[in-house]
Amino acid sequence: MKIRLKTEPRGEFRDFEVKKGTRIEEIYRQMRDELPYTVLLAKVGNEYQDLNFVIEEECSVELLDMRTQAANLVYQYGLVLIYLTAVKHVLGDTEMIIDNSLNQGLYVYALEGASGREIRQIEDEMRRLVEEDVPIEHHRYSAEEGIKLLIEMKRYANLRELQFLPEKEHLDFYQLEDYQDYFYGKMVPSTGYIRHFELRSYRGGVLIRFPLPANPEVIPEYKDQVRLAEAFDEQGRWDRLLGVDYVGDLNKKIVRGEAKELMMLSEALHEKKIAEIADMIMKRKKRIILIAGPSSSGKTTFARRLCIQLKVNGMDALYMGTDDYFVERSQTPLDEHGEPNYEDLDAIDIGLFNQNMNDLLAGREVDLPTFNFIEGKKEYGKRITRLRHGQPIVIEGIHGLNGKLTEQIPAEEKFKIYISPLTQLNIDEHVRIPTTDERMLRRMVRDYQFRAHDARSTIADWPKVRAGEDKNIFPYSDEADVLFNSYHVYEISVLKKYAQPLLEKIRPDEPEYAEAQRILKFLNFFLPIEDDSVIVNNSILREFIGGSVFVE
C-alpha cells in the first residue's frame, strides 16, 4: 500500500510503501537516520495523530518534530508527565502547579518546596525513566469513571471546568509506571522521545528547562528573565484579586453573570499599571521611550494610552513607529528562502533613525520620513518636526529593545518597555495555556477584521512570525526597564466568539485543518462571552476585535 510521506515542514510529499496496519512509529523508525530531529507527532490526512496511530488506508502522512507548535506541546506534555512521575517516586504525593513559561522552560510552583538535593534526585529519576524508554499508556475512561478518578486525585480545577462544559463521553488519561494523570493533548508513545531537559531550583519552585523549537536538541543558555518572572507574579496577584485561577473559575463567573464586572476590573488594573509606568518615565526624566513586543501584543494601543498618561503628567509625547525607517525595498535583506525579511534589524535604516532622534533631542528641526509601502521607499516633506524643551518621543517597533537600533543615542535618555500578553490562566494544575496560542487567536481575529485575511493565512504565516520573534524580540525581553502584561484574564472567552466561526470554515482537505482543530479543541474549554459591549474603546483588546478609538 502506498502513502504520501513528508518529513520536512517545507519539503515535498513522496510515495512510500507500507503494509496495512502499520503504526506511524514504525515508519519513523525506518526513517530516523534521515531526519534531523526526533519526531513527536504526525499529521495524517490533515489531522494530528499520535505515533501509535495505525494506517489502514492510503493517505498523506507528515512527520512533525519540535519545530511545529503542535509537536512542541506534545514534548511539553510528555516532559511534564515524566516530571510528575519522578516527583511521586522521590517525594510521594505532592501538590504542585505547572505555573507558566519562564527562563526557556516551565516554572513549577510547589506548595511544599523541594531542597536542592531532592531536585537532583527528581532529575536523576527522570533520566532513569527516559533511559529505560518506559511506555506511556493511554487510558480512555467513560466520563463517570474519569470524574471519579479526578475526585480521588483531588483535581478540583478539572472538576470545576467540567461542571460548566457540555457533557463529555470520555476523558483521556495517560499513565507512566505507577502515576496516572489527565491530559487533553496528544502524547508520545514512550519516555525515550523526551531526551533533552534540565531542572533548576528557582524562586521556591522548580524550572523544567527544555529546547526551543528553533534548536530542538539543545538546552538554551540559561538567562534569568527577572522582568518576566516579576510580571507573572504580578499577574498571579491580579488573578487572585479577580477570583480567577483556572478556566473553570472564569466559566463560573460567566454563568453567574459576573463577566462585566470582571472586564471592568481587569481594564482598571491595566490603566493603573500604565499610569505607574508614565510616573516612572517622568520621575527618571526619560525622553526616548522604546516599546517592543511580539506579534499581537497590543503595542499600538499601549503606546497611545501611555502617551495619554504622559500628557496627564505634563509630558506631551511625540508618537512614532520604526516602520517609517525601512530601507528601500531593493536593499531589504532576504531570509534563508530568498524572500524579503522585513523583520530583520538590517531592514531598518539605523543610521538615519539615530541621526533623526539625536537631532530631535537637540531641538533641531527634522524632516521625518514616511514609508510608502506601495512604492517601497521613504518619502519626505510630510512630517517636518521639532520637539519642545523636555518633550519625549514614544517609539513603537519590534527592535526597540535591541541596543543596536539606538546605539548612537545616549543611554541616559532611553526607557525601554517590553509588552506581551502573558497568560497566567491554566486549564488545570498541570496543563497551562500557551501564550503563543493566545497571541495567535488575537492575530487571527485582527487579520480577519482589519486585513481581509482568513484564518488559514494566519495559521500558515504563524511559523514564520514565531521564527522572527525568537530571533529579534524574545532575546532582548529582559533589557527592558519595565514589562507590561497586555493580557486580560477573560479575553479568550471574548475572542472565542470571533475566532471559532473562522476556524470552522477551514475544510478537512486544507493543510491548516489540523491546527484549526487543535485550537478549536482548546477553545472548547471556554464558555463564550457574547456581550463584549462593556469593553472600553481604548482597551488593548479592541485593537483585535474592533471598536478601538486608536485603530482606524
N, C-alpha and C positions, 0 to 999 in steps of 0.2 A: 504494500500500500504506500502511495506517495503522499507526503505532506509538503507544504511550502514552509521552509525554515529560514528564520532571520536571526542573526546573532549579534548585530551591532545596531545601535539606535539609528544611524544614518546609512546602514548597509542595505543590501538588496535581498529579496527572497530568492531562495534556490530550492530545487527539488531535493527531497531527502527520503530515502526508503526506510519504512518502519513496519513492524508487524502490528496487526490489530491487537489492542490490549496493552500496548507499550506505555509505560509510565514516562512522564516528561523527564523525571530524574534520570532515567536510563539514557535518554537522548543526550542530556547534559553530560553524563559521564563519558559518553563516546566522544563528545566534542571538547571536553575540558582542556586538553592540551592546546587547542587552537584559540581559546578565549582568553582575553586579558584579565578578567576578574571573575570572582565567584558569582554564579547565577543564583538568584534567590526567589525568583517568581517567573511566571510565563504569561504571555498573552495569547490565548487560543481563540482564533476567530473573533478578535476584538473584545474578549472578556478575560479578566485576570483570573488565573487559576494557580493553585499551589503546585509544587513539583510532584506531588503524589497523583495528580490528575492523570487519568487513563484515556488514551486516544483510541476511539472506536470507529472513527470515520475520517476521510480525507478533510484536511483543514489547514489553516495557516498557524504557525507557531513562532512566537518571538520569545527569545530567552533574554530575561532582564536582570541586570546587575544593579548595584547600588547607585548607579548614576541616574536612575529614574526615581521619582518621588515615591511611587507605589512600592518598589523594591526596597528603597531606603527605609520605609516604615516597617516592612517585613523584618529587616535586620534589627531595627529597634525593638520590635515586639519580641523577637527571639532572644535578644540580649537581656531584656527585662525579665523574661521568664527564667533564663539561666540565673540571673542575679537573685531573684526571689527564691528560687530553689536552693541556691547556695546559702542565703541568709537563714532559711529554715534549718539547714543542716548544721550551721555554725551557731546560731543564736536561738533556735527554736521559733515559735510563733511570735512574730514581732510586727507591730503596726507601722506602716510606712506609706509615704505618698510619693509617687513619681511626679515631681512638682512642676518642672519647666525645663526648657532647653537653655543651657548655660555653659560657657567655657568649653565650647566644642564637645558638648556631651549633655547628659541628663543630670539634673540635680535631684537627689532623693532626700526628702525630709523624713527623718525617723523620729518617732515620739520618744524613743529611748536611744540616744546617740551611741554609736559603736566606737570603741577605742581604736587607736592605730593598729594595734596587734590584731584585733578582731577583723578589721577591714582587710588586712593582709591575708588572714585565714579565709575570708569570704572570696577574695580574688583567687587564692590557690584552689579553692573548691570549684570555682567557676572554670578554671583552666583544666581541672581534672574532668569535669563534665564535658568540656569541648574535646579534649584529647581522646576521650573514650567514645566520642561520637554517639551519644545516647539518643535513641529515638524519641521524638516528641509526638505523643499520641493525641489524636483529635477525637473528642467525645461530643456527640450531638445529643443533648438531652431534650426531653419534652419541656415545655415552659414550666409545668408544675414541678418537675424534678429539678430543673435548673434553679428555680426560685428557692426551693428547699435547700439546695447547696449554698446559695448566696446567703441565706439566713444563717446557716451553720458557720459560714466563713466570716460573718458579721460585715458583709459588704453592703453597708447601708446606702451608699451613694448609688449603687446599681439598683437597689430596691426602690429608691425614690424615683430614679429615672424611669424604670419600667412601669411605675404606677400611672404615669401620665402619657404613655405611648400606646399606640394600637397594640392589641394583644398579639404576642409573638407565638408562633407554633413551636419554636425550638430555640435553645440557647447553645452557643458553641463554647466549649471549654477545651483547654489544652493541658496535657499532663506530662511532666518531666520527672521521672522516678517517682518519689512519693509526694510531689507537690502538684496541685491542680489549680488552675485559675481561669477566669472568664476573660476572653479577648474577642473583640468584634472584627478584627482584621485577619488576614492570611498569616500563615506561619511556615517556617522552613521545616523539612522532614526530620532533621536531627541537629544536634548541637554543633557538629563539626563545621557547619556553614558559618558559624559566628566566631571567627578566629581572632579578630583584632579589637582589643579593648584594654582599658586600664581603669583602676579605681583610685580615687584620691579623697582624703578627708577634706571637707570644706564646710565652713560655717555651721558646724553642729550636725552636718549630714554627710552625704557621700556624693561625689561626682562619678558617674559612669561615662567615661570618655571613649569615643569610637571615631572611625574615619569620616571625613566629609565626602559627599558624593563625587567631588572632582578628583579625589585620590583615594579610592576605596580600600587600599591595603596599607595605608599609613596613618598612624595616630598623629594628628596635627600637633605642632609645637604648643605647649601649654602657655596660655596667656590669661591671667586673671582679669576677667571682664567686670571690673568693680562697678562701673556705672550701670551695667546691665543687671547685675545682682541687686543693686540698690533699687532699680526700677521695678524689678519683680517683687521685692519686699514691699515696696510702696503699693503696688497693685494688689498684693495679698491683703494689705490693711484695708484698702478701698473695698475689695470684695467682701471682706468680713463686715465692714460697715454697711454695705448694701445687702448683706444676708445671702450672698450667692457664692458658694464654693464649688459646686458641681452643676452639671447641666440639669439634673433633677430639681435643684433649688430654683433655677431660672424658670423651668417649666411650671413649677408650683406657683410662682408669682404671677405668671401669665394666666393660669387657670383662675387664680383668685382675683384677677382684675387689678393687680398691683404693678403692671408694666409701666404705666405712665409715670408714676412716682419714681420708679427705678430709672427711667430715662432722664428725668429731670435732675435727679441726684447725681447721676453719672456725669451729666453735662456740667453741673455745678462744680464737680471735682476737677474737670478739665479746665474750666475758666479760672478757678483758684490757682491751679498749677501754672497756667500761662502768665497770670498776674505776678506770681512769685518769680518766674524767670525774668520778666520785664524789670522787676525790682532789682534783681541781681545785676542785670546789664547796666542799669542806671547807677547803682552803687559802685560798680567797678569802672564806670566811665568808658565803656567799650563803644567803638564806632563801626567796626566791621563784624556783623553778626552773620555767621555762616550756618546754614541749615542743610543737613543731608540725611538721607534715609533710603531704604529700599523701595521698590515699586509699591504703590498703593498705600503708602504710609500716611497720606494726608498732608504732605509738605506744603502745598499751596495754601490750603485753608489755615494751617497752623501759622504760616508766615504772615498771612493777612491779619489774623487775630492778634499775633504778637505785635504787629505794627500799631494796632489799636490800643493795646495795653501800654506800649511805649509812649504813645501820644497822651494817654491819661497821665503819664509821668512827666509830661512836658517835652518828650523827645519825638519830634515829627520825622519818622524814619523814611528814607527812600527805599522802596521795594524793587528788587530786580532779580532776574534769573540768569544762570550762566549759559542758557541755550542760545542767547544772542551772540555768544563768543565762539560759536563753532568756526572751525577753519573752513575755507572754501571747499565745496564738495569734492573737487578734484584732488584735494590734499587729505581727505578723510582716510584714516588708516583702515586696513582691511583685516578681517578676522581670519582664522585658520581655514575657512571655507571660501575665502576670496570675496566675502560680502562686506559692504561698508559697516564699520563698527563705530557707531555714534556714541557708545557708552564708554569708550576708552578715553583716558585722560588726554591722549595725543589728539583727540578730536576737538579739543579746546585750544583756542589761541591764547595760551597762558601769558605770553609777553604783553600782548595788548591789554588783557584783563588786569594784570598787575599795574601797568602804566596808568590805565584809567582810574583804578581805585586809589592809587597814591596821589594822582593829580586832584581827585575829588577831596581826599583828606587834607590836601594842602590848600584847598579853597579855590583851585583853578577851574575855569570853565572847561567842560569836556563834551565832545560830540560822541555820545554813546551809540554804539551800533544797534541796529535792528536786523535780525537774521531773516532773510527771505527764504522760506523753506521750499518754495516752488522753484525759485531760480538757483538755490543752493549757494547763496553768497550774502555777505553783510552789506547793509545799506546805511547811509549816514544822512544827517541833516534833520532827522525827525525827533531826536531827543537830546537837544543841547542843554546841559545841566550844570549847575553849580550848587554846592552844598552851603548851607548857612553854618555859622560857627557852632560846633558841637553836634551837628546833625548826623545821626548814624545811618548806615546802609544795611538793610536786611537782604541777604543774598541766599537764594534757594537753588540747590543743584546737587547732583549725586556725588560730586567730588569735593564737596565743601569741607570735609574733614581731612582730606589728603593734603599734607603740608606742601606738596609740590605745586598745588594750584595757587597758593598765596605766599610762595616762598620769598617774594620781594616786599611783602607788606610787614611792617613791624609787628612782632608778636604781641606787644602790649596793647595793640589796637583790636585784636581778634577775640571773639567769643564764639565758641563752637557748640552747636546743638545737634544731637542725634535724635531722630524721630522714627518710631516704628510701632506698629500695633503688637504689643507683647501679651499674648493670650495666657492668662493665668487660670482660666476656667478649665476644669478637667471633666471628662466623661465619667470617670470613677477614680478610685485611689491609685490605680496602676496604669491607666490609659489617659494620656494627655491629648489636648487638641493642638496640632502643629500650627505655629504661627504662619508658616508658609501657606497652608491651606486657607487660613483666614484671609491672607492678603490676596490669594488668587480669586477668592469669592468677591472681594472688593473690586478687583480689576475687571473681572468678568462682567459685573453689573455696570460699572462705569463704561467699559468698552461698548456695551450694547446701548446704553443710554445716550452717550455723547460722541461715540466714534464710529457708529454703524458697523461694529464688529460683532459677529455671533460668538457663542460660547466655544465653538470648535476652534476658531482662530486664537482665542485667548489661551486655550489649553495647548494648542500646537506651539505657540510662541513662548510659553512659560519656561521650558528648559533653558532657552537662550537668555531669557531675562534673569533667571536664577544664576546662570554661569557668570553673567556680568556683575551681579551683586556680590558673589563670592570673591570676585577679583577686585572690584572697585569700591565697595561700600563696607561690607562686614569687617574687613581687616582694620578699619580705622574707627570703629564704633567707640572704642574706649579713649580716643583722642578728645572726645567731647568734654566740655565743661559741665554740661548737664544733658540728661537723656529725658525726652518727653515720650511717654507711652500714649499713643493715639487710640488705643483700643477702648471700646465700650463693652461692658460685660454682657449686654443684651443684644449686641449687633448682629450675631449670626441668625438670631430669630427674626430680625428685620430683613437681612439680606436673603434669607430663605425664600421669602415671598417673591423676590425679583429673580433669583438665580435658578430656582427649581424648574420653572417652565422653560428657561433657556437650555438647561441641561437635558430636559426630557425631549427636546427637539432633535438631539443628536441620535442618529439612526444606528442600529446594530452593525451595518455594513461600513461605517465610517471609522477611521483609525482612532479617533478621540473617544469612542464609545466606552471603552473600558475605564478610562479616567473619569468620564462623566458619571458612570455607575458607581465608582468608588466614592465620589463626592456626594452623590445622592444618598448613598447608604449612610454616610457621615451626617448629612443633614436630617436624616430620619430621627436622630436623637433629639432634635429641637422642635418644639412647638412654634409655629409662626406667630409673629406679632403683626396682625393685619393692619391695625391703625397706627401709622407712624407720624400722624399729623402733629403730635406734641413735640417732635424733634425740631429744635430751633433752626432757623435758616442759616445760621453761621456755624452749625455743627460740622465737625470733620466728616461725619457720616453722610451729610448732604452732598459732599463732593462726589459721592459714588451713586447715591440713589436719586439725586436730583433735588432741586429746590434750594440750592445754595445761593446765598447773596454774593458770594465771591466768584462763582463759576458761571460763565455765560453759556 
